[in-house]
Amino acid sequence: MSLKFEGLTEFQKDLLEVAQEKLPSETNKMMRKAGNRLTTYARREARSAIDHTSGTGNYYRGFKRGKVFKDREGKTVVRAINSAPHAHLLEYGFRLVRGGREIGFVPGRLIMDAAAKKFDDSGEFEKIISNELDRMLRNHGL
């Protein structure tokens, strides 16, 4: 799921493009902040969607922010992931097998999608970008 820049003005979008060209390290710092906040949203979503008593501490600790990089289209991207070995099972679901026989299917919770949607809907992404652009204007004179 990709996040959208709906709350930004055209000036801020243009300023963001200039910042990506002239101050890539500052843009990366801004994206790391956004990735950290998305990871926080994912942890919250996981705590509300999954039963705490089932020994899922490794799952909760597995939420991490990936490195900032440029994708094939040239956009600056950061990933929020869960590095726990069983995260994909909780995310997408799994077959329930007992005694070598399949007895059902446990549906996935789609936690990362729900967290990204909540983060996108909250407007916090636009706030982070707006605040960081203002800081770049003050400190670096974009």
PyMOL CGO cylinders between C-alpha atoms (Angstrom):
from pymol import cmd
from pymol.cgo import CYLINDER

trace = [
    CYLINDER, 0.00, 0.00, 0.00, 1.34, 3.42, -0.85, 0.3, 1, 1, 1, 1, 1, 1,
    CYLINDER, 1.34, 3.42, -0.85, 0.73, 6.59, 1.13, 0.3, 1, 1, 1, 1, 1, 1,
    CYLINDER, 0.73, 6.59, 1.13, -0.73, 9.61, -0.57, 0.3, 1, 1, 1, 1, 1, 1,
    CYLINDER, -0.73, 9.61, -0.57, 0.21, 13.28, -0.32, 0.3, 1, 1, 1, 1, 1, 1,
    CYLINDER, 0.21, 13.28, -0.32, -3.37, 14.59, -0.14, 0.3, 1, 1, 1, 1, 1, 1,
    CYLINDER, -3.37, 14.59, -0.14, -2.82, 17.22, 2.56, 0.3, 1, 1, 1, 1, 1, 1,
    CYLINDER, -2.82, 17.22, 2.56, 0.08, 18.97, 0.84, 0.3, 1, 1, 1, 1, 1, 1,
    CYLINDER, 0.08, 18.97, 0.84, -0.29, 22.09, -1.27, 0.3, 1, 1, 1, 1, 1, 1,
    CYLINDER, -0.29, 22.09, -1.27, 1.21, 22.33, -4.75, 0.3, 1, 1, 1, 1, 1, 1,
    CYLINDER, 1.21, 22.33, -4.75, 3.95, 24.57, -3.34, 0.3, 1, 1, 1, 1, 1, 1,
    CYLINDER, 3.95, 24.57, -3.34, 4.85, 21.94, -0.74, 0.3, 1, 1, 1, 1, 1, 1,
    CYLINDER, 4.85, 21.94, -0.74, 4.91, 19.21, -3.40, 0.3, 1, 1, 1, 1, 1, 1,
    CYLINDER, 4.91, 19.21, -3.40, 7.25, 21.30, -5.54, 0.3, 1, 1, 1, 1, 1, 1,
    CYLINDER, 7.25, 21.30, -5.54, 9.37, 22.08, -2.50, 0.3, 1, 1, 1, 1, 1, 1,
    CYLINDER, 9.37, 22.08, -2.50, 9.56, 18.39, -1.68, 0.3, 1, 1, 1, 1, 1, 1,
    CYLINDER, 9.56, 18.39, -1.68, 10.85, 17.63, -5.18, 0.3, 1, 1, 1, 1, 1, 1,
    CYLINDER, 10.85, 17.63, -5.18, 13.51, 20.34, -4.86, 0.3, 1, 1, 1, 1, 1, 1,
    CYLINDER, 13.51, 20.34, -4.86, 14.48, 19.02, -1.42, 0.3, 1, 1, 1, 1, 1, 1,
    CYLINDER, 14.48, 19.02, -1.42, 14.88, 15.50, -2.82, 0.3, 1, 1, 1, 1, 1, 1,
    CYLINDER, 14.88, 15.50, -2.82, 17.32, 16.82, -5.42, 0.3, 1, 1, 1, 1, 1, 1,
    CYLINDER, 17.32, 16.82, -5.42, 19.30, 19.30, -3.31, 0.3, 1, 1, 1, 1, 1, 1,
    CYLINDER, 19.30, 19.30, -3.31, 19.14, 17.80, 0.20, 0.3, 1, 1, 1, 1, 1, 1,
    CYLINDER, 19.14, 17.80, 0.20, 18.80, 14.02, -0.16, 0.3, 1, 1, 1, 1, 1, 1,
    CYLINDER, 18.80, 14.02, -0.16, 20.09, 13.35, 3.37, 0.3, 1, 1, 1, 1, 1, 1,
    CYLINDER, 20.09, 13.35, 3.37, 17.41, 15.62, 4.88, 0.3, 1, 1, 1, 1, 1, 1,
    CYLINDER, 17.41, 15.62, 4.88, 14.76, 13.95, 2.75, 0.3, 1, 1, 1, 1, 1, 1,
    CYLINDER, 14.76, 13.95, 2.75, 15.95, 10.56, 3.96, 0.3, 1, 1, 1, 1, 1, 1,
    CYLINDER, 15.95, 10.56, 3.96, 15.73, 11.77, 7.57, 0.3, 1, 1, 1, 1, 1, 1,
    CYLINDER, 15.73, 11.77, 7.57, 12.16, 12.91, 6.94, 0.3, 1, 1, 1, 1, 1, 1,
    CYLINDER, 12.16, 12.91, 6.94, 11.23, 9.53, 5.45, 0.3, 1, 1, 1, 1, 1, 1,
    CYLINDER, 11.23, 9.53, 5.45, 12.84, 7.70, 8.39, 0.3, 1, 1, 1, 1, 1, 1,
    CYLINDER, 12.84, 7.70, 8.39, 10.62, 9.70, 10.77, 0.3, 1, 1, 1, 1, 1, 1,
    CYLINDER, 10.62, 9.70, 10.77, 7.55, 8.76, 8.74, 0.3, 1, 1, 1, 1, 1, 1,
    CYLINDER, 7.55, 8.76, 8.74, 8.64, 5.10, 8.71, 0.3, 1, 1, 1, 1, 1, 1,
    CYLINDER, 8.64, 5.10, 8.71, 9.11, 5.11, 12.47, 0.3, 1, 1, 1, 1, 1, 1,
    CYLINDER, 9.11, 5.11, 12.47, 5.60, 6.49, 12.95, 0.3, 1, 1, 1, 1, 1, 1,
    CYLINDER, 5.60, 6.49, 12.95, 4.17, 3.87, 10.59, 0.3, 1, 1, 1, 1, 1, 1,
    CYLINDER, 4.17, 3.87, 10.59, 5.92, 1.18, 12.64, 0.3, 1, 1, 1, 1, 1, 1,
    CYLINDER, 5.92, 1.18, 12.64, 4.28, 2.60, 15.77, 0.3, 1, 1, 1, 1, 1, 1,
    CYLINDER, 4.28, 2.60, 15.77, 0.88, 2.42, 14.09, 0.3, 1, 1, 1, 1, 1, 1,
    CYLINDER, 0.88, 2.42, 14.09, 1.59, -1.20, 13.08, 0.3, 1, 1, 1, 1, 1, 1,
    CYLINDER, 1.59, -1.20, 13.08, 2.49, -2.15, 16.67, 0.3, 1, 1, 1, 1, 1, 1,
    CYLINDER, 2.49, -2.15, 16.67, -0.72, -0.58, 17.96, 0.3, 1, 1, 1, 1, 1, 1,
    CYLINDER, -0.72, -0.58, 17.96, -2.78, -2.33, 15.31, 0.3, 1, 1, 1, 1, 1, 1,
    CYLINDER, -2.78, -2.33, 15.31, -1.16, -5.66, 16.14, 0.3, 1, 1, 1, 1, 1, 1,
    CYLINDER, -1.16, -5.66, 16.14, -1.84, -5.26, 19.85, 0.3, 1, 1, 1, 1, 1, 1,
    CYLINDER, -1.84, -5.26, 19.85, -5.51, -4.58, 19.19, 0.3, 1, 1, 1, 1, 1, 1,
    CYLINDER, -5.51, -4.58, 19.19, -5.95, -7.32, 16.56, 0.3, 1, 1, 1, 1, 1, 1,
    CYLINDER, -5.95, -7.32, 16.56, -4.07, -10.23, 18.17, 0.3, 1, 1, 1, 1, 1, 1,
    CYLINDER, -4.07, -10.23, 18.17, -4.65, -11.93, 21.51, 0.3, 1, 1, 1, 1, 1, 1,
    CYLINDER, -4.65, -11.93, 21.51, -1.82, -10.89, 23.88, 0.3, 1, 1, 1, 1, 1, 1,
    CYLINDER, -1.82, -10.89, 23.88, -1.92, -14.03, 25.97, 0.3, 1, 1, 1, 1, 1, 1,
    CYLINDER, -1.92, -14.03, 25.97, -0.79, -16.35, 23.18, 0.3, 1, 1, 1, 1, 1, 1,
    CYLINDER, -0.79, -16.35, 23.18, 2.93, -15.63, 23.61, 0.3, 1, 1, 1, 1, 1, 1,
    CYLINDER, 2.93, -15.63, 23.61, 3.39, -13.20, 20.71, 0.3, 1, 1, 1, 1, 1, 1,
    CYLINDER, 3.39, -13.20, 20.71, 6.21, -11.11, 22.21, 0.3, 1, 1, 1, 1, 1, 1,
    CYLINDER, 6.21, -11.11, 22.21, 8.58, -11.89, 19.36, 0.3, 1, 1, 1, 1, 1, 1,
    CYLINDER, 8.58, -11.89, 19.36, 5.94, -10.79, 16.89, 0.3, 1, 1, 1, 1, 1, 1,
    CYLINDER, 5.94, -10.79, 16.89, 5.51, -7.40, 18.59, 0.3, 1, 1, 1, 1, 1, 1,
    CYLINDER, 5.51, -7.40, 18.59, 9.26, -6.86, 18.84, 0.3, 1, 1, 1, 1, 1, 1,
    CYLINDER, 9.26, -6.86, 18.84, 9.69, -7.73, 15.16, 0.3, 1, 1, 1, 1, 1, 1,
    CYLINDER, 9.69, -7.73, 15.16, 8.27, -4.47, 13.78, 0.3, 1, 1, 1, 1, 1, 1,
    CYLINDER, 8.27, -4.47, 13.78, 11.06, -2.48, 12.17, 0.3, 1, 1, 1, 1, 1, 1,
    CYLINDER, 11.06, -2.48, 12.17, 11.64, 0.37, 9.78, 0.3, 1, 1, 1, 1, 1, 1,
    CYLINDER, 11.64, 0.37, 9.78, 13.62, -0.54, 6.68, 0.3, 1, 1, 1, 1, 1, 1,
    CYLINDER, 13.62, -0.54, 6.68, 16.19, 1.58, 4.89, 0.3, 1, 1, 1, 1, 1, 1,
    CYLINDER, 16.19, 1.58, 4.89, 15.21, 4.58, 2.82, 0.3, 1, 1, 1, 1, 1, 1,
    CYLINDER, 15.21, 4.58, 2.82, 15.78, 3.95, -0.88, 0.3, 1, 1, 1, 1, 1, 1,
    CYLINDER, 15.78, 3.95, -0.88, 14.68, 5.05, -4.34, 0.3, 1, 1, 1, 1, 1, 1,
    CYLINDER, 14.68, 5.05, -4.34, 12.29, 2.75, -6.15, 0.3, 1, 1, 1, 1, 1, 1,
    CYLINDER, 12.29, 2.75, -6.15, 12.23, 2.04, -9.89, 0.3, 1, 1, 1, 1, 1, 1,
    CYLINDER, 12.23, 2.04, -9.89, 10.18, 5.16, -10.54, 0.3, 1, 1, 1, 1, 1, 1,
    CYLINDER, 10.18, 5.16, -10.54, 12.67, 7.35, -8.68, 0.3, 1, 1, 1, 1, 1, 1,
    CYLINDER, 12.67, 7.35, -8.68, 10.45, 7.95, -5.65, 0.3, 1, 1, 1, 1, 1, 1,
    CYLINDER, 10.45, 7.95, -5.65, 11.97, 7.96, -2.18, 0.3, 1, 1, 1, 1, 1, 1,
    CYLINDER, 11.97, 7.96, -2.18, 10.53, 5.01, -0.25, 0.3, 1, 1, 1, 1, 1, 1,
    CYLINDER, 10.53, 5.01, -0.25, 10.78, 3.54, 3.25, 0.3, 1, 1, 1, 1, 1, 1,
    CYLINDER, 10.78, 3.54, 3.25, 9.32, 0.23, 4.34, 0.3, 1, 1, 1, 1, 1, 1,
    CYLINDER, 9.32, 0.23, 4.34, 7.83, -0.82, 7.65, 0.3, 1, 1, 1, 1, 1, 1,
    CYLINDER, 7.83, -0.82, 7.65, 8.24, -4.57, 8.10, 0.3, 1, 1, 1, 1, 1, 1,
    CYLINDER, 8.24, -4.57, 8.10, 7.95, -7.31, 10.67, 0.3, 1, 1, 1, 1, 1, 1,
    CYLINDER, 7.95, -7.31, 10.67, 11.04, -9.49, 10.81, 0.3, 1, 1, 1, 1, 1, 1,
    CYLINDER, 11.04, -9.49, 10.81, 9.54, -12.18, 13.04, 0.3, 1, 1, 1, 1, 1, 1,
    CYLINDER, 9.54, -12.18, 13.04, 9.74, -15.59, 11.35, 0.3, 1, 1, 1, 1, 1, 1,
    CYLINDER, 9.74, -15.59, 11.35, 6.00, -16.17, 11.77, 0.3, 1, 1, 1, 1, 1, 1,
    CYLINDER, 6.00, -16.17, 11.77, 4.82, -12.66, 10.80, 0.3, 1, 1, 1, 1, 1, 1,
    CYLINDER, 4.82, -12.66, 10.80, 3.69, -13.71, 7.33, 0.3, 1, 1, 1, 1, 1, 1,
    CYLINDER, 3.69, -13.71, 7.33, 1.46, -16.38, 8.88, 0.3, 1, 1, 1, 1, 1, 1,
    CYLINDER, 1.46, -16.38, 8.88, -0.36, -13.90, 11.10, 0.3, 1, 1, 1, 1, 1, 1,
    CYLINDER, -0.36, -13.90, 11.10, -0.50, -11.35, 8.28, 0.3, 1, 1, 1, 1, 1, 1,
    CYLINDER, -0.50, -11.35, 8.28, -1.85, -13.55, 5.47, 0.3, 1, 1, 1, 1, 1, 1,
    CYLINDER, -1.85, -13.55, 5.47, -3.24, -16.66, 7.19, 0.3, 1, 1, 1, 1, 1, 1,
    CYLINDER, -3.24, -16.66, 7.19, -2.26, -20.33, 7.28, 0.3, 1, 1, 1, 1, 1, 1,
    CYLINDER, -2.26, -20.33, 7.28, -3.62, -23.86, 7.01, 0.3, 1, 1, 1, 1, 1, 1,
    CYLINDER, -3.62, -23.86, 7.01, -4.30, -25.46, 10.38, 0.3, 1, 1, 1, 1, 1, 1,
    CYLINDER, -4.30, -25.46, 10.38, -2.87, -28.99, 10.37, 0.3, 1, 1, 1, 1, 1, 1,
    CYLINDER, -2.87, -28.99, 10.37, -3.20, -31.48, 13.23, 0.3, 1, 1, 1, 1, 1, 1,
    CYLINDER, -3.20, -31.48, 13.23, -1.89, -35.05, 13.01, 0.3, 1, 1, 1, 1, 1, 1,
    CYLINDER, -1.89, -35.05, 13.01, -0.93, -34.60, 9.36, 0.3, 1, 1, 1, 1, 1, 1,
    CYLINDER, -0.93, -34.60, 9.36, -4.48, -33.67, 8.34, 0.3, 1, 1, 1, 1, 1, 1,
    CYLINDER, -4.48, -33.67, 8.34, -5.72, -30.23, 7.45, 0.3, 1, 1, 1, 1, 1, 1,
    CYLINDER, -5.72, -30.23, 7.45, -8.58, -29.31, 9.75, 0.3, 1, 1, 1, 1, 1, 1,
    CYLINDER, -8.58, -29.31, 9.75, -9.11, -25.71, 8.71, 0.3, 1, 1, 1, 1, 1, 1,
    CYLINDER, -9.11, -25.71, 8.71, -7.71, -22.38, 7.69, 0.3, 1, 1, 1, 1, 1, 1,
    CYLINDER, -7.71, -22.38, 7.69, -6.83, -19.50, 10.01, 0.3, 1, 1, 1, 1, 1, 1,
    CYLINDER, -6.83, -19.50, 10.01, -7.45, -16.24, 8.11, 0.3, 1, 1, 1, 1, 1, 1,
    CYLINDER, -7.45, -16.24, 8.11, -4.84, -13.51, 8.11, 0.3, 1, 1, 1, 1, 1, 1,
    CYLINDER, -4.84, -13.51, 8.11, -5.23, -10.26, 10.03, 0.3, 1, 1, 1, 1, 1, 1,
    CYLINDER, -5.23, -10.26, 10.03, -3.70, -7.90, 7.38, 0.3, 1, 1, 1, 1, 1, 1,
    CYLINDER, -3.70, -7.90, 7.38, -2.18, -5.82, 10.15, 0.3, 1, 1, 1, 1, 1, 1,
    CYLINDER, -2.18, -5.82, 10.15, 0.29, -3.89, 8.01, 0.3, 1, 1, 1, 1, 1, 1,
    CYLINDER, 0.29, -3.89, 8.01, -2.41, -2.88, 5.52, 0.3, 1, 1, 1, 1, 1, 1,
    CYLINDER, -2.41, -2.88, 5.52, -4.70, -1.70, 8.31, 0.3, 1, 1, 1, 1, 1, 1,
    CYLINDER, -4.70, -1.70, 8.31, -1.84, 0.21, 9.98, 0.3, 1, 1, 1, 1, 1, 1,
    CYLINDER, -1.84, 0.21, 9.98, -0.86, 1.91, 6.70, 0.3, 1, 1, 1, 1, 1, 1,
    CYLINDER, -0.86, 1.91, 6.70, -4.48, 2.89, 6.09, 0.3, 1, 1, 1, 1, 1, 1,
    CYLINDER, -4.48, 2.89, 6.09, -4.85, 4.35, 9.60, 0.3, 1, 1, 1, 1, 1, 1,
    CYLINDER, -4.85, 4.35, 9.60, -1.54, 6.19, 9.26, 0.3, 1, 1, 1, 1, 1, 1,
    CYLINDER, -1.54, 6.19, 9.26, -2.60, 7.57, 5.88, 0.3, 1, 1, 1, 1, 1, 1,
    CYLINDER, -2.60, 7.57, 5.88, -6.05, 8.60, 7.14, 0.3, 1, 1, 1, 1, 1, 1,
    CYLINDER, -6.05, 8.60, 7.14, -4.66, 10.24, 10.28, 0.3, 1, 1, 1, 1, 1, 1,
    CYLINDER, -4.66, 10.24, 10.28, -2.91, 12.99, 8.32, 0.3, 1, 1, 1, 1, 1, 1,
    CYLINDER, -2.91, 12.99, 8.32, 0.22, 12.47, 10.39, 0.3, 1, 1, 1, 1, 1, 1,
    CYLINDER, 0.22, 12.47, 10.39, 2.28, 11.71, 7.27, 0.3, 1, 1, 1, 1, 1, 1,
    CYLINDER, 2.28, 11.71, 7.27, 1.42, 15.12, 5.82, 0.3, 1, 1, 1, 1, 1, 1,
    CYLINDER, 1.42, 15.12, 5.82, 2.21, 16.78, 9.18, 0.3, 1, 1, 1, 1, 1, 1,
    CYLINDER, 2.21, 16.78, 9.18, 5.65, 15.17, 9.30, 0.3, 1, 1, 1, 1, 1, 1,
    CYLINDER, 5.65, 15.17, 9.30, 6.41, 16.23, 5.74, 0.3, 1, 1, 1, 1, 1, 1,
    CYLINDER, 6.41, 16.23, 5.74, 5.09, 19.75, 6.28, 0.3, 1, 1, 1, 1, 1, 1,
    CYLINDER, 5.09, 19.75, 6.28, 7.07, 20.23, 9.51, 0.3, 1, 1, 1, 1, 1, 1,
    CYLINDER, 7.07, 20.23, 9.51, 10.26, 18.87, 7.98, 0.3, 1, 1, 1, 1, 1, 1,
    CYLINDER, 10.26, 18.87, 7.98, 9.87, 21.07, 4.88, 0.3, 1, 1, 1, 1, 1, 1,
    CYLINDER, 9.87, 21.07, 4.88, 9.42, 24.11, 7.14, 0.3, 1, 1, 1, 1, 1, 1,
    CYLINDER, 9.42, 24.11, 7.14, 12.54, 23.11, 9.06, 0.3, 1, 1, 1, 1, 1, 1,
    CYLINDER, 12.54, 23.11, 9.06, 14.50, 22.70, 5.82, 0.3, 1, 1, 1, 1, 1, 1,
    CYLINDER, 14.50, 22.70, 5.82, 13.34, 26.14, 4.68, 0.3, 1, 1, 1, 1, 1, 1,
    CYLINDER, 13.34, 26.14, 4.68, 14.51, 27.72, 7.92, 0.3, 1, 1, 1, 1, 1, 1,
    CYLINDER, 14.51, 27.72, 7.92, 17.81, 25.92, 8.25, 0.3, 1, 1, 1, 1, 1, 1,
    CYLINDER, 17.81, 25.92, 8.25, 18.91, 25.39, 4.66, 0.3, 1, 1, 1, 1, 1, 1,
    CYLINDER, 18.91, 25.39, 4.66, 17.15, 28.18, 2.78, 0.3, 1, 1, 1, 1, 1, 1,
    CYLINDER, 17.15, 28.18, 2.78, 15.47, 26.08, 0.12, 0.3, 1, 1, 1, 1, 1, 1,
]
cmd.load_cgo(trace, "trace")
